[in-house]
Amino acid sequence: MWNLFRNPQMFNMNGGSAATARPNFGLRSSPEESEKAWALLEIDWRTLNHAQLANYMPQYQQLLTRMVDETGLMQKSLKQRSGAPPEPEKNCVVCREAPPELCFAPCGHSTMCLDCHIIWQSLDNRTCPLCKTAVTDTFYRRMYERKLLSCDEYTQRGLAHTVSEVSKLLLYIDKHPETIEKLAHGKKAVSDIMKESEKGR
């Protein structure tokens, strides 16, 4: 019922018959039948015309390259749909030579160099080359990155400043434990004064 058959003529590109029996790769076949099927398959592979295979190799390589490129684009679009920020392109998607210098709004893709952008502006239908979203505005990537970088630097400096201040405070407390006791007594004294002033009102 679950037997799978393979036509031996399918792999024979010379036109002659490589084998007359059909190999049985069924799920319920016995080990002997499986060994016979593999032996027939080996005979078929030996009879291939290698010159014809060599003619098909460039086509297969182009097909594999396209599949890899399309898989990468699909992964990028899935990341964008999941809410992850778009990754910047390394080269212009049009000429594939110069680094991209412009960001598109609202999608945020950085895809084109300035030369390709000039040509792109002459088009009637201005869409992002990657996601096909209608582009409302373009920004220079360098200015956009500078703003983001300065924001990151500001955050990092603030965190570094906070960490350094806390570490200095902890070091001071370790060296001078009597200061903590004085501060604790001073706090109690201030709280007592505040209570007295509230009672007097």
C-alpha positions as CSV (number, residue, x, y, z in Angstrom):
1,M,0.0,0.0,0.0
2,W,2.8,2.5,0.9
3,N,5.2,1.3,-1.8
4,L,7.1,4.1,-3.5
5,F,8.3,3.4,-7.0
6,R,11.0,5.2,-9.0
7,N,11.3,5.0,-12.7
8,P,14.9,3.9,-13.7
9,Q,14.6,5.7,-17.0
10,M,14.3,9.0,-15.2
11,F,18.1,9.0,-14.4
12,N,19.2,7.5,-17.7
13,M,19.9,10.4,-20.0
14,N,21.5,8.3,-22.7
15,G,18.2,6.9,-23.8
16,G,19.2,3.3,-23.1
17,S,17.7,1.2,-20.3
18,A,19.8,1.0,-17.2
19,A,17.7,-1.6,-15.5
20,T,14.4,-3.2,-16.2
21,A,13.2,-3.7,-12.6
22,R,11.7,-1.0,-10.5
23,P,13.4,-0.5,-7.1
24,N,10.9,-0.7,-4.3
25,F,11.5,1.8,-1.5
26,G,8.3,0.9,0.3
27,L,7.9,1.4,4.1
28,R,7.0,-2.3,4.5
29,S,9.7,-3.8,2.3
30,S,12.0,-6.5,3.6
31,P,15.8,-5.8,4.0
32,E,16.6,-7.9,1.0
33,E,14.2,-5.9,-1.2
34,S,15.7,-2.7,0.1
35,E,19.3,-3.9,-0.7
36,K,18.1,-4.8,-4.3
37,A,16.5,-1.4,-4.7
38,W,19.7,0.4,-3.6
39,A,21.8,-1.8,-5.9
40,L,19.5,-0.8,-8.9
41,L,19.8,2.8,-7.9
42,E,23.6,2.6,-7.9
43,I,23.5,1.1,-11.4
44,D,21.3,4.0,-12.6
45,W,23.6,6.6,-11.2
46,R,26.6,5.0,-13.0
47,T,24.9,5.2,-16.3
48,L,24.3,9.0,-16.2
49,N,25.8,11.0,-19.0
50,H,28.3,13.3,-17.2
51,A,28.5,15.8,-20.1
52,Q,24.8,16.5,-19.8
53,L,25.0,16.9,-16.1
54,A,27.9,19.4,-16.6
55,N,25.5,21.5,-18.9
56,Y,22.9,21.7,-16.1
57,M,25.3,22.7,-13.4
58,P,25.4,26.5,-14.1
59,Q,21.6,26.5,-14.1
60,Y,21.5,24.6,-10.8
61,Q,24.0,27.0,-9.3
62,Q,22.0,30.1,-10.4
63,L,18.8,28.5,-9.0
64,L,20.5,27.8,-5.7
65,T,21.9,31.4,-5.5
66,R,18.4,32.8,-6.2
67,M,17.0,30.5,-3.5
68,V,19.6,31.7,-1.0
69,D,18.9,35.4,-1.8
70,E,15.1,34.9,-1.6
71,T,15.4,33.1,1.7
72,G,17.5,35.9,3.1
73,L,14.8,38.5,2.0
74,M,12.1,36.3,3.5
75,Q,13.9,36.2,6.8
76,K,14.3,39.9,6.8
77,S,10.7,40.5,6.1
78,L,9.7,38.1,8.9
79,K,11.9,40.0,11.3
80,Q,10.2,43.3,10.3
81,R,6.8,41.8,10.7
82,S,7.6,40.6,14.2
83,G,8.5,44.1,15.3
84,A,12.3,43.8,15.2
85,P,14.0,46.9,13.7
86,P,15.2,46.5,10.1
87,E,18.9,45.6,9.7
88,P,20.9,48.0,7.5
89,E,22.0,46.8,4.1
90,K,25.7,46.6,3.4
91,N,25.5,47.6,-0.2
92,C,23.0,49.5,-2.3
93,V,20.2,47.0,-3.4
94,V,20.1,48.6,-6.9
95,C,23.8,48.8,-8.0
96,R,25.2,46.4,-5.4
97,E,28.4,48.6,-5.3
98,A,28.2,51.7,-3.1
99,P,27.1,51.6,0.5
100,P,23.6,52.9,1.2
101,E,23.3,56.5,2.4
102,L,19.6,57.1,2.7
103,C,16.8,55.8,5.0
104,F,13.2,55.5,3.9
105,A,10.2,56.5,6.0
106,P,8.1,54.9,7.2
107,C,9.7,51.4,6.8
108,G,13.2,52.5,8.0
109,H,15.1,50.5,5.4
110,S,18.5,51.9,4.4
111,T,18.9,50.6,0.9
112,M,20.1,53.1,-1.7
113,C,23.2,55.1,-2.5
114,L,22.9,58.7,-3.6
115,D,23.4,57.9,-7.4
116,C,20.6,55.3,-7.4
117,H,18.4,57.6,-5.3
118,I,18.6,60.3,-7.9
119,I,17.3,57.9,-10.6
120,W,14.7,56.5,-8.1
121,Q,13.3,60.0,-7.5
122,S,12.4,60.3,-11.2
123,L,10.0,57.3,-10.9
124,D,6.2,57.9,-10.5
125,N,5.7,55.1,-8.0
126,R,8.2,55.5,-5.2
127,T,8.3,52.4,-3.1
128,C,11.0,50.8,-0.9
129,P,12.9,48.2,-3.0
130,L,12.8,45.7,-0.2
131,C,9.3,45.8,1.3
132,K,7.4,47.7,-1.5
133,T,6.0,50.2,1.1
134,A,5.1,53.6,-0.3
135,V,7.9,56.0,0.7
136,T,6.8,59.3,2.3
137,D,10.2,60.8,3.0
138,T,13.9,60.0,2.8
139,F,16.6,60.8,5.4
140,Y,20.4,60.8,5.0
141,R,21.6,57.8,6.8
142,R,24.7,59.4,8.3
143,M,22.6,62.1,10.1
144,Y,20.1,59.6,11.3
145,E,22.9,57.3,12.6
146,R,24.6,60.3,14.3
147,K,21.4,61.1,16.2
148,L,21.0,57.5,17.3
149,L,24.7,57.2,18.3
150,S,24.5,60.4,20.4
151,C,21.5,59.1,22.2
152,D,23.3,55.8,22.9
153,E,26.4,57.7,24.0
154,Y,24.2,59.8,26.3
155,T,22.6,56.7,27.9
156,Q,26.0,54.9,28.2
157,R,27.6,58.0,29.8
158,G,24.7,58.3,32.3
159,L,24.9,54.6,33.2
160,A,28.7,54.8,33.5
161,H,28.4,58.0,35.7
162,T,25.8,56.3,38.0
163,V,27.9,53.1,38.3
164,S,31.1,55.1,39.1
165,E,29.2,57.2,41.7
166,V,27.7,54.2,43.4
167,S,31.1,52.4,43.4
168,K,32.7,55.4,45.0
169,L,30.0,55.6,47.6
170,L,30.4,51.9,48.5
171,L,34.1,52.2,48.7
172,Y,33.8,55.2,51.1
173,I,31.3,53.3,53.2
174,D,33.6,50.4,53.5
175,K,36.5,52.6,54.6
176,H,34.5,54.8,57.0
177,P,31.8,52.7,58.8
178,E,31.5,55.4,61.5
179,T,30.0,57.8,59.0
180,I,27.0,55.5,58.6
181,E,26.3,55.6,62.3
182,K,26.5,59.4,62.4
183,L,24.1,59.6,59.5
184,A,21.7,57.2,61.2
185,H,21.8,59.3,64.4
186,G,21.3,62.5,62.4
187,K,18.3,61.1,60.7
188,K,16.7,60.2,64.0
189,A,17.4,63.7,65.3
190,V,15.8,65.3,62.2
191,S,12.8,63.1,62.5
192,D,12.4,64.1,66.2
193,I,12.6,67.8,65.3
194,M,10.0,67.3,62.6
195,K,7.6,65.6,65.1
196,E,8.1,68.4,67.6
197,S,7.3,71.0,65.0
198,E,4.2,69.2,63.9
199,K,3.0,68.9,67.6
200,G,3.6,72.6,68.1
201,R,1.3,73.6,65.2
